[in-house]
Amino acid sequence: MSGRFTKNHEQKVLEALLRELREESGHRQIDVAKVLGIHQSMVSKYEAGERRLDILELRALCGLFGITIADFMDRFESRLGQDSHAPD
């Protein structure tokens, strides 16, 4: 199997949550990129599911968004529960 992954329901929920948190915090992709020291295209790739986050990147994003990783996971799990009947 290649290094690429297939988008599934969980990935789609993650993408939407990352975008929502960024927008709720009032940041543009370029703002997030500058704070994290990465190119804006990387932020776009996170939100499009073209690149996965590692735990350190997620921690930095959560800090920028003003939430803890635990809060992030609570929201993520809640979304998965709400959308449990949605198709992949």
C-alpha positions in Angstrom: 0.0 0.0 0.0 1.2 3.5 -0.8 1.8 6.3 1.6 -1.5 7.9 0.5 -4.6 7.4 2.5 -8.3 7.3 1.6 -10.5 10.0 3.1 -13.0 8.4 5.4 -15.6 9.9 7.6 -13.3 10.5 10.5 -10.8 12.4 8.3 -13.6 14.6 6.9 -14.8 15.4 10.4 -11.2 16.3 11.4 -10.8 18.6 8.3 -14.0 20.4 9.1 -13.1 20.8 12.7 -9.7 22.3 12.0 -11.2 24.8 9.6 -14.0 25.7 12.0 -11.6 26.2 14.9 -9.3 28.4 12.8 -12.3 30.5 11.6 -13.7 30.7 15.2 -10.4 32.0 16.5 -10.4 34.7 13.8 -7.3 33.4 12.0 -6.6 33.2 8.3 -4.5 30.3 6.9 -1.6 32.7 6.4 -1.8 33.8 10.1 -1.7 30.2 11.3 1.2 29.5 9.0 3.2 32.4 10.3 2.7 31.4 13.9 3.7 27.8 13.2 6.6 28.7 11.0 5.3 26.8 8.0 4.0 27.7 4.5 0.4 28.6 4.1 0.0 25.7 1.7 0.6 23.3 4.6 -2.3 24.8 6.5 -4.4 24.3 3.4 -3.3 20.7 3.2 -4.2 20.0 6.8 -7.7 21.4 6.2 -8.1 19.5 2.9 -6.9 16.2 4.3 -3.8 16.1 2.0 -1.5 16.1 5.0 -1.9 14.6 8.4 -0.9 16.4 11.6 1.5 15.0 14.1 0.8 15.4 17.8 3.2 18.4 18.2 1.5 20.2 15.3 -1.9 19.5 16.8 -0.7 20.8 20.1 0.6 24.0 18.5 -2.7 24.5 16.6 -4.7 24.0 19.8 -2.6 26.6 21.6 -3.2 29.0 18.8 -6.9 28.3 18.8 -7.0 28.8 22.6 -8.1 25.2 23.5 -6.4 22.2 24.9 -5.8 18.9 23.0 -8.4 17.4 25.4 -10.9 20.0 24.4 -10.1 19.4 20.7 -10.6 15.6 21.2 -13.9 16.2 23.0 -15.1 18.2 20.1 -13.8 15.7 17.6 -15.4 12.7 19.4 -18.7 14.7 19.8 -18.8 15.3 16.1 -18.1 11.7 15.3 -21.0 10.7 17.6 -23.4 13.3 16.1 -22.5 12.1 12.6 -22.4 8.4 13.3 -25.1 7.7 10.8 -23.5 9.7 8.0 -22.0 7.7 5.2 -18.3 7.6 4.4 
